[in-house]
Amino acid sequence: MSVDRPDHSRAGLASTLRSDGLRKLYGAEVISGAGDGIFWVALVVFLSGQPRFGLWLTLAVIARLAPRALLSLPAGSLVDRSNLRSLVVVVELLRAGVMVALAVVVSLDGSAWPVLALVALSYTVGAPTRPALSAIVPIVAGERHLAGANAVLSTARQIMTFVGPLLGVGVAAWSPSAGFALNALTFAVSGLLIAMVREIPTAGARGPRPSRRQHVRLGPLAAFVDGIGAVRAVSALAPLVALIGVMYFVRGAEMVLHVYVVRDQLGVDVERVGLLSGAVGLGALVAMPIASRAADSISPVRPIVFSLAATAVPTAALATVTTTLGASAVLVVVGVG
């Protein structure tokens, strides 16, 4: 009996670029990633001019990361019940509107409270985006191209942590409100590209609808309970969810750490935090040739362990660095991880 083996020669990174749908997804990811980098630098620059900067910075990180961490399960349940294309497009347009409001508040010299409230609203509205894209990519890529598509998207996200913050350094230094307005534009363009992906099915095409006898629970609490049940049903998911929780915590600490490294340890303007974020993205660009190979590995344990080590050790080494160039060089290694 012959066994079909995956054709890796035809399922590499380059082959995924032949798909019009995947190209649009890549474009949306690149544009969105650039806007996200510009947005964060603009927010840090705005908050640096406020009294009690440390408090506002910490709250900004919480406003950015907490909605994703707390709403991932109900958001995933919402994605399962929704038309994927409509959901993502509506979310992107709503976030564009929030960014426009944010630009107006900052341009009128508003206080930090309404700014952070709008930041929290943006990320709360955006909670379904990642689960929806996770559901869209396998549909558009197919099984043969899935590993390559995931590798391209993951690398694109990391690369844009290089390009986006570098753009943000210039834009935010000129005007933080311009950074928020530009981020609004990236959300609108990203939503337009997603709307043009023809391979995304409607809700009805993704599977049978529940029968009338089935009880469908609605609401955030019910969705959260459903999500917990889904995690408990598969034993391997619980440690993965725990790992993701730890990563969110570390990511939040890292975002605050980089700002203080720039301001207090290196003694340069706070918008230079974009250079440190850019260094992380540059490391991802260097690692791009091996990303697909790692994603296609039979056992992902070794790549994950290497990634964690390559992230942790250089981050600890930041304590000994006193120049922007040295800090950037150290964080390039983090980007490789």
Secondary structure, DSSP 8 states (H G I E B T S, - for coil): -------TTTSSHHHHTT-HHHHHHHHHHHHHHHHHHHHHHHHHHHHHTSSSHHHHHHHHHHHHHHHHHHHHHHHHHHHHTS-HHHHHHHHHHHHHHHHHHHHHHHHTT--HHHHHHHHHHHHHHTTTHHHHHHHHHHHHHHHHHHHHHHHHHHHHHHHHHHHHHHHHHHHHHH-HHHHHHHHHHHHHHHHHHHHT-TT---GGGGS----TTS----SHHHHHHHHHHHHHHSTTHHHHHHHHHHHHHHHHHHHHHHHHIIIIIS---GGGHHHHHHHHHHHHHHHHHHHHHHHT-S--HHHHHHHHHHHHHHHHHGGG--SHHHHHHHHHHHHH-
